[in-house]
Amino acid sequence: MHLLAALAAAAVAAALSVETTHVSLASGQRMQWLSCEPPNPKKHLLCIHGTFHGGWCFAEKWLPRLAERHGIAAHSISLRGTAGSPCADKSIKLATHARDVAEAIALQLPDQKLHLCAHSFGGPVAIEALATSNLADRCEDLALLCSV
């Protein structure tokens, strides 16, 4: 019986691996988008990283855990200027990050209600995106983790 349970768990884990795509924005910037989606997700959650990180910081443990254990379609984005979304600019303004996040969400999850989770510098990015776009109409809540 334990072998069957282990095989079933392995099949689910394999089916719910993290997928990496890139979103092409109107500015020409490509944004890394990581997703782990269960069949028939209950909710969509986007995680926004802080300074000196990328979407990868949620990908190894949190995205699969949220999808497998809680039925949540879990996503993370790598902000412009990070390893996942490189750019030539050396100085990127908060407003630029906020526009990028709002546009990427509109392209990747066009008709979905969603939840946002932002860590550190991701907090101001999420707040600015909510304040300056139509994202607030679709965002059900925002969790700030050690936000600046």
C-alpha angles and dihedrals in degrees: 000000000000091000091055091049091049092049091049091049091049091051092051092046091050091048091051101053121145113264123205122212134161125232117212111216126205089253090062092251116135116216124201112234121190121195141180111184129180120208110276097004119212093214143356119237126187118198118204117199131221134237119316092014138089138205087282091078089074097036104076101053114359105049094050092041093052092047097044101038102031107025092240122146097230122199136174131190131208110226121233112280096030126110092266094049107027122187138173095240115103095194119046121182125225090243090057092053090048093051090048093051094046092048093046091051091049090052099042101036103023100164102021130113107224147185123227128214116187129184126203110318088009086075097067089042091055093044092050091047090052092047098046105038139041089263092105089068090062102033113097095188146343126222115198115202113197088328123184 
